[in-house]
Amino acid sequence: MSPSEENPAIPAIEHALRYWTQEELADRVGRQARTVRRWISGESSPPSYIAETIRRELARDERPRQPDFTFIDLFAGIGGIRRGFEEMNGRCVFTSEWDSHAVKTYKANYPDADDIAGDITQIAPSDVGPHDLLLAGFPCQPFSLAGVSKKNSLGRAHGFLDKTQGTLFFNIVNILKEHRPKAFLLENVKNLRSHDQGRTFEVIMGSLRELGYQVHSQLIDATPWVPQRRERIYLAGFRQPVDLDLQQLTKPARQPVLGDILHCAEENAEEPYTFAMNGVTVVNPRYTLSDHLWRYLQDYAAKHRAKGNGFGCSVFGPEDVTRTLSARYHKDGSEILIAQGRGKNPRRLTPRECARLMGFDATGAQPMKIPVSDTQAYRQFGNSVAVPVVRAIAKVMVPRILCPEKYPPREVNESQTKLSLGNAAA
């Protein structure tokens, strides 16, 4: 379904789908679910008066107006973490993202996010405002020992918090100190644990504990949710200790495969990614590797194999699970190439397929808007989280945020220690 200035029902439907399923929307407007599906797919056009019906129904619905909790979205990217928690009836009250291209995509998909803060280092914690939950996919940086060395020379005590000064993580720490939210969820790359010989992770965990939070850390592979091997570290913190096991997230009954997210002949064409030809939808040839690039990648891989290195371009079929989609995918697509049959060069994923691979385009939901160039889209999806993983985490975190007393901790161990603020360094 394409946005239209002439038909107000189209943006109204897109907005309503942020709160209702297709079936709920059909019930609200008095139509059959298959009619609503045709509106969404663009097979038919909704009557313009549906916009007013939706407006009235949204006004009656308590969910959009009265969220169960509020959250802030830091280092927000294109809003992957936000999506999982907003679906749990949370309301985003502050967003920070410095990249202008990511902001464009974020605003296109979250129309209410009209005031996105830029550089978080230029924002005072008091300007962020109160919230129940802090969300952040923060960059990985080494921590300087300069501040610690100075305190040592002065004979003053120091703690983990002193080591975070001058880093982007320090801004997260300051906001947590200022507002004391009930919980937080931080996401980072797999190598965070080994970064700077483990010192980075030690400082992060120590800093969060010094703030008085119980912290659960878990390396989670997205493979059960999306057809991609994508390992990320998640840190879930709670001001009031709770029983939580991030290894026990609810997983789909069926393992997704690459064919689930690839374009198919029966779907509606979406230029410039696909177009209609002889009654079927085909992928734009621009995504097929040229003879020169395909030969170069094969020769480069062979050279590295001869040296015993692990580099190689990877070609996948519909029954496969891919390697990790990275931010460099726009360069040559070598980590995930799609087989196109004998005698034909493989192709890159299209940005729409990347959106599906990262779990943004859930079945039955409004497809994600991609208002940027292919290069920027590849970077954005490569830097994002796998949305279904965050959704699964949100489903176990939110009940513990709302009613922590129902989930008392079974035991307290070294990795889940809550230290009082009185233990923090002066």
C-alpha positions in Angstrom: 0.0 0.0 0.0 1.6 3.3 -1.1 1.0 6.6 0.8 -1.3 8.9 -1.0 -2.1 12.6 -0.5 -5.4 12.2 -2.3 -6.8 9.3 -0.2 -6.6 10.0 3.6 -7.6 6.4 4.4 -4.1 5.1 3.3 -2.0 6.9 6.0 -4.8 6.4 8.5 -4.6 2.6 7.9 -0.8 2.7 8.2 -1.1 4.5 11.5 -3.8 2.1 12.8 -1.6 -1.0 12.1 0.8 0.3 14.7 -1.8 -0.6 17.3 -4.1 -3.2 15.8 -3.6 -6.4 13.8 -5.2 -6.6 10.4 -8.1 -8.6 11.9 -8.6 -6.0 14.6 -8.6 -3.2 12.0 -11.1 -5.1 9.9 -13.4 -5.5 12.9 -13.1 -1.8 13.8 -14.1 -0.6 10.3 -16.7 -3.2 9.7 -15.0 -5.0 6.8 -13.8 -8.5 6.2 -10.1 -9.3 6.9 -9.4 -10.2 3.3 -10.7 -6.7 2.2 -8.3 -5.0 4.6 -5.5 -7.3 3.2 -6.3 -6.1 -0.3 -6.1 -2.5 0.8 -2.7 -3.1 2.4 -1.3 -4.9 -0.6 -2.6 -2.2 -3.0 -4.9 -4.6 -4.8 -7.8 -2.3 -4.1 -8.3 1.2 -2.7 -10.0 1.9 0.6 -12.9 4.4 0.7 -11.6 7.8 1.9 -14.3 7.9 4.7 -12.5 5.0 6.4 -10.0 7.6 7.7 -12.6 9.2 9.8 -13.8 5.8 11.1 -10.3 4.9 12.1 -9.8 8.3 13.8 -13.0 7.7 15.9 -12.0 4.1 16.8 -8.5 5.2 17.8 -10.0 7.9 20.1 -12.0 5.2 21.8 -9.1 2.8 22.1 -7.3 3.1 25.4 -4.1 1.5 24.2 -2.7 4.3 22.1 -3.5 7.0 24.8 -2.5 5.2 27.9 0.7 3.2 27.6 1.7 0.7 30.2 5.2 2.1 30.4 7.5 4.7 28.8 10.9 4.3 27.3 13.7 6.2 25.6 15.6 5.1 22.5 19.3 6.0 22.5 21.6 5.3 19.5 18.3 4.5 17.9 19.5 3.7 14.4 16.3 2.9 12.4 14.2 1.9 15.5 14.7 -1.9 15.7 14.8 -2.0 19.5 11.9 0.4 19.8 9.6 -1.8 17.7 9.8 -4.7 20.0 8.9 -2.7 23.1 6.3 -0.4 21.4 4.4 -3.6 20.5 4.1 -4.3 24.2 2.1 -1.1 24.7 5.1 1.1 25.5 5.4 4.7 24.5 8.7 6.2 23.3 9.2 9.6 25.0 12.7 10.5 23.7 14.9 9.4 20.8 18.5 10.2 20.0 20.3 9.3 16.7 23.0 11.4 15.0 23.1 9.9 11.5 20.8 11.9 9.2 20.1 9.0 6.9 19.0 6.8 9.8 16.9 9.6 11.1 15.1 9.8 7.7 14.3 6.1 7.9 13.3 6.3 11.6 10.9 9.2 10.9 9.3 7.5 7.9 8.4 4.5 10.1 7.6 6.4 13.3 5.6 9.4 12.2 5.2 10.6 15.8 9.0 10.8 16.2 9.1 14.4 14.9 11.7 15.7 17.4 14.7 13.4 17.3 17.7 14.6 19.3 21.1 14.4 17.6 24.4 14.0 19.3 23.8 12.5 22.7 27.0 14.0 24.0 25.5 17.5 23.6 22.3 16.6 25.6 22.1 17.1 29.3 20.6 14.1 31.2 18.0 16.4 32.7 16.7 17.3 29.3 15.9 13.6 28.5 13.0 13.5 30.8 11.7 10.7 33.1 11.1 7.2 31.7 10.6 3.6 32.9 13.0 1.9 30.5 16.2 2.9 28.8 17.0 1.2 25.4 20.3 1.6 23.7 22.4 -0.1 21.0 25.5 1.7 21.9 28.9 1.7 20.1 31.8 -0.4 21.5 34.7 1.8 22.7 37.8 1.2 24.9 37.8 2.9 28.2 40.6 5.3 29.1 42.5 5.0 32.4 43.3 8.7 32.5 40.7 9.6 35.0 41.6 6.7 37.2 45.3 7.5 37.1 44.5 11.1 38.2 42.5 9.9 41.2 45.3 7.5 42.1 47.8 10.4 42.1 45.5 12.4 44.3 45.0 9.4 46.7 41.2 9.4 46.0 39.1 6.3 45.7 37.8 5.4 42.2 35.3 2.9 40.8 34.2 1.6 37.4 32.2 4.7 36.8 35.4 6.8 36.6 36.7 4.7 33.7 33.7 5.4 31.5 34.4 9.1 31.2 34.9 10.4 27.6 33.0 7.5 26.0 29.4 7.3 24.6 28.6 4.7 27.3 29.3 7.5 29.8 26.2 9.3 28.5 24.1 6.2 29.2 25.5 6.0 32.7 24.7 9.7 33.4 21.1 9.3 32.2 20.7 6.2 34.4 22.1 8.1 37.4 19.8 11.1 36.7 16.5 9.3 36.1 16.9 5.9 37.8 14.6 4.1 35.4 13.1 0.7 36.4 15.1 -1.1 33.8 17.3 -0.9 30.8 18.2 -3.1 27.7 21.6 -2.6 26.1 22.7 -4.3 22.9 26.1 -4.7 21.4 28.2 -6.8 19.1 29.4 -10.3 20.1 33.0 -9.2 20.6 32.1 -6.8 23.4 33.1 -9.5 25.9 36.6 -9.8 24.4 37.1 -6.2 23.4 40.3 -4.7 24.8 41.1 -8.1 26.4 37.9 -8.2 28.3 38.4 -4.8 30.1 35.6 -3.1 28.2 33.0 -5.6 29.3 34.3 -5.6 32.9 34.0 -1.8 33.1 30.5 -1.8 31.6 29.2 -4.5 34.0 30.9 -2.9 37.0 29.5 0.5 36.2 26.0 -0.7 35.9 26.2 -2.6 39.2 27.7 0.5 40.9 24.5 2.3 39.8 22.5 -0.2 41.8 21.2 -2.4 39.0 20.9 -6.2 38.8 22.3 -7.0 35.4 21.6 -10.1 33.2 23.9 -10.6 30.2 23.4 -13.1 27.4 24.8 -13.8 24.0 21.9 -14.5 21.7 21.9 -15.9 18.2 19.0 -14.7 16.0 19.0 -17.9 14.0 15.8 -19.4 15.6 13.9 -16.2 14.6 15.4 -15.2 11.3 17.3 -17.2 8.6 20.6 -15.5 9.6 23.4 -16.3 12.0 23.6 -13.1 14.0 25.0 -13.2 17.5 24.6 -10.1 19.8 25.1 -9.4 23.5 22.1 -8.1 25.4 22.4 -6.6 28.9 19.0 -6.4 30.7 19.1 -4.5 34.0 16.5 -4.0 36.7 16.5 -1.6 39.6 14.5 -4.2 41.6 16.0 -7.7 41.3 13.9 -10.2 39.4 14.1 -13.8 38.2 15.1 -13.7 34.6 16.7 -16.2 32.2 17.4 -14.8 28.8 18.3 -18.3 27.6 14.7 -19.3 27.9 13.1 -16.9 25.3 10.2 -18.2 23.4 11.3 -19.4 19.9 9.3 -20.1 16.8 8.2 -23.7 16.3 9.8 -23.7 12.8 13.3 -22.6 11.9 13.0 -19.9 9.2 15.0 -20.4 6.0 16.2 -18.0 3.4 13.4 -18.8 1.0 11.0 -17.3 3.5 12.3 -13.8 3.0 13.3 -13.8 -0.7 11.1 -12.2 -3.4 8.7 -14.5 -5.1 6.9 -14.5 -8.4 3.5 -14.1 -6.8 4.1 -11.0 -4.6 3.3 -7.5 -5.7 6.1 -5.7 -7.6 7.9 -3.0 -5.7 10.2 -0.8 -7.8 13.1 -0.4 -7.8 13.7 -3.8 -6.1 11.3 -5.8 -8.3 9.1 -5.3 -11.3 6.3 -7.1 -13.1 7.2 -9.1 -16.3 4.8 -11.3 -18.1 2.4 -11.5 -15.2 5.0 -12.4 -12.6 7.3 -10.4 -10.2 11.0 -10.6 -10.9 14.0 -9.1 -9.1 15.6 -6.1 -10.8 18.7 -7.2 -12.7 20.7 -4.4 -11.1 21.2 -6.7 -8.1 22.9 -9.4 -10.1 26.7 -9.3 -9.9 28.5 -8.3 -13.0 30.9 -10.8 -14.6 33.8 -8.7 -13.5 32.8 -8.5 -9.8 31.8 -12.2 -9.6 35.2 -13.2 -11.1 37.0 -10.9 -8.7 35.2 -12.3 -5.7 35.9 -15.9 -6.7 39.6 -15.2 -7.4 40.0 -13.2 -4.1 38.4 -16.1 -2.2 40.6 -18.7 -3.9 43.7 -16.6 -3.0 42.8 -16.5 0.7 42.0 -20.2 0.8 45.4 -20.9 -0.6 46.9 -18.9 2.3 44.7 -20.7 4.8 42.6 -17.7 5.5 38.9 -17.8 6.1 37.6 -15.1 3.7 35.2 -16.3 1.1 32.1 -15.1 -0.8 29.1 -17.1 0.3 26.3 -18.2 -2.1 23.1 -19.4 -0.5 19.9 -21.1 -1.7 16.3 -21.0 -0.4 16.8 -23.7 2.2 19.8 -22.1 3.8 20.6 -19.9 6.8 22.9 -17.0 5.9 26.0 -15.5 7.5 25.6 -12.2 9.4 24.4 -9.2 7.4 27.0 -6.4 8.0 27.1 -2.7 7.4 29.6 -3.3 4.6 27.1 -5.2 2.5 26.7 -2.3 0.2 30.3 -2.7 -1.1 30.0 -6.1 -2.9 27.5 -8.2 -1.0 30.0 -11.0 -0.7 28.9 -12.3 2.7 25.4 -13.1 1.4 24.9 -13.8 -2.3 21.8 -15.5 -3.7 22.1 -18.3 -6.2 20.1 -17.8 -9.4 20.6 -21.1 -11.2 23.1 -22.6 -13.4 24.8 -20.3 -15.9 23.7 -17.1 -14.1 25.7 -15.0 -11.7 24.5 -14.7 -8.1 22.9 -11.5 -6.9 22.8 -9.4 -3.8 19.8 -9.2 -1.5 17.5 -6.3 -2.2 17.0 -3.8 0.6 13.4 -5.2 1.0 14.8 -8.6 1.5 17.3 -7.2 4.1 14.3 -5.7 5.9 12.7 -9.1 6.0 16.0 -10.8 7.0 16.3 -8.5 10.0 12.6 -9.2 10.9 11.3 -5.7 10.3 8.6 -6.9 7.8 6.6 -9.3 10.0 3.9 -11.4 8.3 0.6 -9.5 8.0 2.2 -6.2 9.2 2.7 -3.0 7.2 6.1 -3.3 5.3 8.8 -1.1 6.5 9.3 2.1 4.6 12.8 2.4 3.0 13.2 6.1 2.0 16.9 6.0 1.5 19.3 4.8 -1.2 20.4 1.2 -1.4 23.8 2.0 0.0 22.3 3.7 3.1 19.7 1.0 3.5 22.3 -1.8 3.5 24.3 0.1 6.1 21.2 0.7 8.2 20.0 -2.9 8.2 23.6 -4.2 8.7 23.9 -2.1 11.8 20.4 -3.0 13.2 19.1 -5.6 15.6 17.1 -8.6 14.6 13.6 -7.3 15.6 12.1 -10.7 16.5 14.9 -11.2 19.1 14.1 -7.9 20.7 10.4 -8.8 20.6 11.1 -12.0 22.5 13.1 -10.1 25.1 10.4 -7.5 25.5 7.9 -10.2 26.2 9.8 -11.4 29.2 11.1 -8.0 30.4 7.9 -5.9 30.3 6.0 -8.1 32.9 9.0 -7.8 35.2 9.1 -4.0 34.7 5.4 -3.7 35.5 5.1 -6.2 38.3 8.6 -7.1 39.6 7.2 -8.5 42.8 5.7 -11.4 40.9 9.2 -12.5 39.7 11.4 -12.6 42.8 15.0 -13.6 42.2 15.7 -17.3 43.0 19.3 -16.5 43.9 21.9 -13.7 43.5 25.2 -14.6 41.9 28.3 -12.7 40.8 26.9 -11.9 37.3 23.6 -10.6 38.8 24.8 -8.6 41.8 23.1 -5.4 42.9 25.3 -2.9 44.5 24.0 0.2 46.3 24.8 3.6 45.1 26.7 4.1 48.4 29.4 1.7 47.0 30.0 4.0 44.0 33.2 6.1 44.1 33.0 9.7 45.2 
